[in-house]
Amino acid sequence: MLKLTPTIGMEVHVELATASKMFCGCPAEHFAVKPNTHTCPVCLGLPGALPVPNKKAVDWTMMIGLALGSTVNKTSKFDRKHYFYPDLPKGFQISQYDEPLCRGGQLALDSGKIINLTRVHLEEDTGKLIHQTVGGKRVSLVDFNRSGVPLVEIVTEPDIASGAEAKEFLKKLTAILRTLKVSDCDMEKGSMRLEANVSMGESLAYKVEVKNLNSFRFVEQAIDYELSRQEKLLKAGKTPRQETRGYDPKTRSTFVQRYKETAEDYRYFPEPDIPPMVFSDKDIAAIRAKLPRLPEAKAKDLVDRFNLPPKLASLLVAKASRLTYFKNSVKTAQTLKVSPEKLANLIINHKISLDKPAAEQLKTLTQKQTVDLGIIDQVIKDNPDVVAKIKAGKSSAVAFLVGQVMRLTRGQADAVAARKLLLKRLQV
Ligand SMILES: [Zn+2]
């Protein structure tokens, strides 16, 4: 019997929100900026220009690693990764190969399952290609404003087993990065880019990379689609091809972008213009001391103090505005007999607006809970045949009466409460 185990790893690229670029003094901001205005000889890759690492970007990468439980390497260096593409003016990207800033680490899902991390490293972003029609001709333009922006890559072990797990992992990771205030993690602006490596089976003779996933929902859908596509092939006795695929949200399916018969050879070698970095225990401790309170600790606090289910607690913590609102209105809610769990659910499900005070909104919502007994009695009186059916044992007919209550209250009544009251009144 063929044993098919989903084996998924994620690669997450995050642009750091530093003021300047990774190896030069140009502003790192590049979104909606006039093309090629934030450039200099270093980020344009002109001959003779020398890169100088951005200390803040190095510190922030270590901070990300420490927040994720990684080990900061006491010696680390930059390497040149060679490939040719018009958005890479030097013909190589300064990245990190065998001595990344951080190794290992982990992130726990709400179920308690641990997703292990392989590494967290720092590199520079590439320029951006813009395809346009100019004077009736299709042309490709290059904007180097993004060239050299600090980019952190976070790589997981293949510990993820489904699209839902990948989505939860990404949400938790984003919450941590936002708490650290190192990136806005905005996928629309491209400051967070996601890639999933998906394979199945025991031998793992192949790996499919799914790229350009620009929302967590698409990651989930693309992974689930890939798993079922690969399962079909494997069950038919075929091995899926080693390839890079894209995702089309319209058809909810992945498609081939290019085949990868062999691993690419980037001819990595140490960047000769930047000396290796050495960190002491004191340096690392100083960065650790700067770590703010992390989402996991905040969520645990909510679970302990308000008895919230862990999943609900992490959803609240994921957005600062939600958490603040919850904390500010939990007392008001309790005076209105709305439990912390109920309040948290109302916030998560957008049932109350975070822009308005809680008291009024909760009053309206709790009023909805009480159903006028007069209406219940009237519905019972108006529908003797349905009542007879219910009394004869056909309890599903109560749904019709609930519908009548909803109609008479113009949808204002709470359907669950109405059902309970009807059954009570009919003594069934
Ligand atoms: Zn520059």
Boltz pocket constraint, residues with backbone or C-beta under 6 A from the ligand:
constraints:
  - pocket:
      binder: B
      contacts: [[A, 21], [A, 24], [A, 25], [A, 26], [A, 38], [A, 39], [A, 40], [A, 41], [A, 42], [A, 43], [A, 44], [A, 147], [A, 148]]
      max_distance: 6.0
